[in-house]
């Protein structure tokens, strides 16, 4: 299968690094579970948009981003099983080099750079499955959707769209194996 995989909050814990940076800088203790909306300003009403988003343009933030538990293990395992893993990320052009260098190349060095697509229009990318934390990326594509569970997408009703929710990478792997079996059964 061709498995498309998002980066932020799907294979890497950007929110933990980001909230940690903002806490260190401004003393405001917000954790990932407090972020219930895509608009980060709702979690940090006392900060300006510039203050909230400035860390994304700093190398030190990207150096502190860690992979989510199990992500590297399962991405490598899926590749070893013969699946084509393609990282599909929507990133600002000012931060993409830092993100690639400090997150993808450091924690996922087995993913070749030619298997990275940078776009906010993920529906234009062909694949069998997309694993992403943003529901909007999972609707309207030519792929099956796996919604990686995070606090800011919990209100989304994935069943309406035939999307499957996964809480951990163990779950993602099990769902992918089920989809693989369905595809094999359809071919027979």
C-alpha positions in Angstrom: 0.0 0.0 0.0 0.9 3.6 -0.3 0.5 5.1 3.1 0.5 8.9 3.4 1.4 10.1 6.8 1.2 13.6 8.3 4.0 14.9 10.6 2.8 17.4 13.3 0.7 15.6 16.0 0.7 12.4 13.9 4.3 11.2 14.1 5.8 14.1 16.1 4.8 16.0 19.2 4.9 19.6 18.0 2.3 20.7 20.6 4.4 19.5 23.5 7.4 21.4 22.3 5.4 24.5 21.4 3.5 24.7 24.7 6.7 24.1 26.6 8.4 26.9 24.7 5.5 29.3 25.4 5.5 28.3 29.1 9.2 29.0 29.4 8.9 32.3 27.6 5.7 33.7 29.1 5.1 31.5 32.2 1.7 30.3 30.9 1.1 26.7 31.7 -1.1 25.3 28.9 -0.7 21.6 28.0 -1.8 19.7 24.9 -5.0 18.5 26.6 -6.0 22.2 27.1 -5.9 22.8 23.3 -9.4 21.9 22.2 -9.4 24.0 19.0 -7.2 24.6 16.0 -7.0 28.2 16.8 -4.1 28.4 19.3 -5.1 31.9 20.3 -8.1 30.4 22.2 -5.7 28.5 24.4 -3.5 31.6 24.9 -5.9 34.6 24.9 -3.4 36.7 26.8 -0.8 36.4 24.0 -0.7 38.0 20.6 -0.8 35.9 17.4 2.8 37.0 16.8 3.9 35.8 20.3 2.2 32.4 19.8 3.5 31.7 16.4 7.0 33.1 16.7 8.5 29.9 18.1 7.6 28.0 14.9 10.3 30.1 13.1 13.0 29.2 15.6 15.5 26.3 15.3 15.4 25.7 19.1 11.7 24.7 18.9 12.2 22.2 16.2 15.2 20.8 18.0 12.9 20.0 21.0 10.2 18.2 19.0 10.2 14.5 19.8 8.5 11.6 17.9 5.2 10.3 19.2 5.4 7.0 21.0 5.6 4.1 18.5 5.7 6.3 15.4 9.3 5.6 14.3 8.9 1.9 15.1 5.8 1.4 13.1 6.8 3.6 10.2 10.0 1.6 9.9 8.1 -1.7 10.3 5.6 -0.8 7.6 8.5 0.1 5.2 10.2 -3.2 6.0 6.9 -4.9 5.1 7.1 -3.3 1.7 4.7 -0.5 2.1 5.5 2.9 0.5 5.5 5.5 3.2 5.1 9.1 2.0 5.2 12.0 4.5 2.7 14.6 3.5 3.0 17.8 5.6 1.6 21.3 5.4 4.4 23.5 6.6 5.2 27.2 6.3 8.1 27.8 4.0 10.0 29.7 6.7 10.1 26.6 9.0 10.2 23.6 6.6 14.0 23.3 6.6 14.2 23.3 10.4 11.4 20.9 10.6 12.9 18.4 8.1 16.4 18.7 9.6 15.4 18.4 13.3 12.4 16.1 13.2 12.3 14.0 10.0 16.0 13.5 9.4 16.9 13.1 13.1 14.0 10.8 14.2 13.0 9.1 10.9 16.2 8.9 8.9 15.0 5.8 7.1 12.3 7.8 5.2 13.9 9.0 2.0 13.5 12.7 1.3 12.0 11.9 -2.1 9.1 10.4 -0.1 8.2 13.8 1.4 5.5 16.0 -0.1 4.9 19.5 1.3 1.4 20.7 0.6 -1.7 22.0 2.4 -3.8 20.4 -0.4 -3.4 16.8 0.7 -6.5 15.7 -1.3 -4.4 16.1 -4.4 -1.9 13.4 -3.3 -2.6 9.8 -4.3 -2.4 7.0 -1.8 -4.3 4.1 -0.3 -4.5 5.6 3.2 -3.8 9.0 4.9 -3.0 9.1 8.6 -3.6 12.7 9.8 -4.8 14.6 12.9 -6.7 17.2 10.8 -10.1 16.0 9.8 -10.3 18.4 6.8 -7.3 16.6 5.2 -9.1 13.2 5.4 -12.3 14.3 3.6 -12.4 14.4 -0.2 -9.2 12.5 -1.0 -8.8 9.3 -3.0 -7.6 7.5 0.1 -9.0 5.9 3.3 -8.7 8.1 6.3 -7.2 7.4 9.8 -7.7 10.3 12.2 -4.9 10.4 14.7 -6.7 11.4 18.0 -5.7 14.7 19.6 -7.7 17.0 21.9 -8.3 19.5 19.2 -10.1 17.0 16.9 -12.2 15.2 19.5 -15.5 16.9 18.5 -15.2 15.7 15.0 -17.6 12.9 14.1 -15.4 10.7 12.0 -18.0 7.9 11.5 -20.1 10.3 9.3 -17.2 10.2 6.8 -16.1 6.6 7.1 -12.9 7.7 8.8 -11.4 5.6 11.6 -9.9 7.2 14.7 -6.7 5.9 16.2 -5.4 6.9 19.6 -1.9 5.4 19.4 0.5 4.0 16.8 -0.4 0.5 17.9 -3.9 1.3 16.7 -2.8 2.8 13.5 -0.8 -0.3 12.7 -3.7 -2.6 13.4 -6.1 -0.5 11.3 -3.6 -0.5 8.4 -3.3 -4.3 8.6 -7.1 -4.6 8.4 -7.2 -2.3 5.4 -4.4 -4.3 3.8 -6.4 -7.5 4.3 -9.5 -5.9 2.8 -7.5 -4.8 -0.3 -6.0 -8.3 -0.7 -9.5 -9.9 -0.3 -10.9 -7.5 -3.0 -8.1 -8.5 -5.4 -8.8 -12.2 -5.0 
